[in-house]
Every structure is written in C-alpha cells, then in structure tokens.
C-alpha cells in the first residue's frame, strides 16, 4: 500500500482528488483501507475500480475480462470457470463504466492533435432487434476517439459522435473522411463552430471552422456487392486534403480504410459483434460496456504494428512497439489489463460553496 499514490474520494472533502499532498495515511493494512486526515473518512484501496466490494479475486476478474476483450463468448467463460452468466455480465458493466470514465479523463480533454479523423457506423444485432454503433478514429495515432450506440441511424447518433470527437481535439482544423451518409456533413459543420463574442446582449454568433476539410467516400451497391466508389470533396480543396493525407501518411486520396479496419478489430475482439454469430448481446447496456472496454484496451493495452518505430542503434530489439495512446503522447508504456482496471479517476477539484446572504461587515479597528 502506497499512500502517496492515493487521493480522497469524499466529494465533501476540500482535498478530494489530490495526489501526493500528504493527507492520505494507511488506516488498516489487513483490510486494505486508507484514511484522509483532512476529512477523517476511510476508503478502501479498490474504491473507484471494478473490484470494489467484489468477493472474487482480482486475478479471476482480470482473466475473465481479458477473455471477453479477445472475442471469447460469455457462454464459454461460464462453462470454463463455473460462473453465473449474470455475474459475468455485471463484471462487464463495471469494467465498461471504468473504461468510459478513463476515456473521458485522459482522452476527451481537448489535448490531442487529431489532424485526420475517420468515422463510420456498424449494424449490430441484439436479441429481437438491432442497433447502430458509430465510432471514430484519429488516423495518425490510430487512437479510438469514442463511440455511440443508438437504435436509429439518425442525425442524433452522428451529432453525439461528433461531440466526442470535438472534446478530444486541440484544434478543429482537421480532415474528416466519412461515408455517404449526409448527416456527417451537417453534424461536423455545426459541431465544429466557434462562438464569436460581439459584446452585445443575446446569444453570440457561431462561426464555422475555416480549416475544416470534409471528404466523402460514396459506394454504389448491387446485390450486396460494391460495384463503384465515388470520392467527393465536400469542404476544402483538393490541394489542402492532399497535403493532410501526405502529412499523416494515410494514402493519396480520400478513403475510410482506417475506420473500416477498426470495425474489423472490434468485430474480432467482441463476440456479440461477430457476423452471423450466436453469442449476440442481450441488452444495449452490455453492448455499450463491451464497446468502451475493447476501445480502452485497443488504445492503452494493444500494440499496433503500423505504429512501431525503428529502435536506436545498440538496442536489444529492432523495433520499438507502440500503442495508440503512446503514439498520441498520452502514456509512455504499454498498460496491462490490471493497470487499466485499477486506474482511479480523480473527482473534479473541490469548489467552496458560495456564501448566501449579506457579506459580513469588516470590523473597524480605531486608534486611541
């Protein structure tokens, strides 16, 4: 137990979320509990993680979640470990919430230079119905930027995805490559706007991002086969788009190859996304949890061959492997599944409440 790596989880504590301030001490080594000297509250070492108040061992839960992120069906895990299917589903939901909080804390902070983004949707079959899963990827770092699940392939689905992309971007002057769905164009144009303060009362005027480039790949189908592809420049110039493609080494023309490859990765990593499979998800909640867990593992835990760099002379290995999070500058090493699950997201800083009523009068100190 290391108190210097812990923080107070009490939302009413002025020192909440602060690491290394000396306010955390060991309360019980046997029970694995810490104590905050500022508010006097005790907290378990597993607070804020999927392992909080679980009776099973950390090793077993980690193994089960690792198998789930590598395409193992829930039914196989139930048969191998003698667990209840509802127990495995509950663990997956816990891990999904953990992965989503981690994604919002580390990635959706507006600090990533996206440069080139591709987006697409997946048609996913559930028990008795189907849903749409929209996702986006940053091409230079292969970083998964998030996903949204909806029963309808409508404008609201695309707007929610665009909002997640904007929360990741340090600048809105990027290249966006999408398919022929018209909602993408309006969603990116409306979502990538700036407020122009005029100093006058009323709502400020919104102005579109001048450096935003949009390209579409429109496919023509006949009997479920692609018979033609049309590439269309929606916003920007051919020279500007070619410059971004050359800078990011993502081809010579508008394409959606990277997001299509990401879709294939998700289908192989999550059993309920397999085409014509029998291990389909029962609820949208489980699908959403699996999406966030696989996406976080893809970003932080899995090496990508296209991201490796040649090692310096004298190094023991020829190549230095990198994960998408390492390529984006979010971390300096490959995370393990246990490290991903035990990462504690700190709460926002404590803000003192506003004093209500009249301010106290200042006492006048007279001279005698």
Secondary structure as UniProt FT lines:
FT   HELIX           3..5
FT   TURN            11..12
FT   TURN            14..15
FT   STRAND          24..28
FT   TURN            29..32
FT   STRAND          33..36
FT   TURN            37..39
FT   STRAND          42..44
FT   TURN            45..48
FT   TURN            50..53
FT   HELIX           58..68
FT   TURN            69..71
FT   HELIX           74..81
FT   HELIX           85..106
FT   STRAND          116..126
FT   TURN            127..128
FT   STRAND          129..138
FT   TURN            139..142
FT   STRAND          143..150
FT   HELIX           155..168
FT   STRAND          175..179
FT   HELIX           182..191
FT   STRAND          193..196
FT   STRAND          205..208
FT   TURN            210..211
FT   STRAND          213..222
FT   TURN            223..224
FT   STRAND          225..235
FT   HELIX           238..248
FT   HELIX           257..269
FT   HELIX           271..273
FT   TURN            275..276
FT   HELIX           284..300
FT   HELIX           305..307
FT   STRAND          309..310
FT   TURN            313..314
FT   STRAND          319..320
FT   HELIX           324..327
FT   TURN            328..329
FT   HELIX           337..342
//
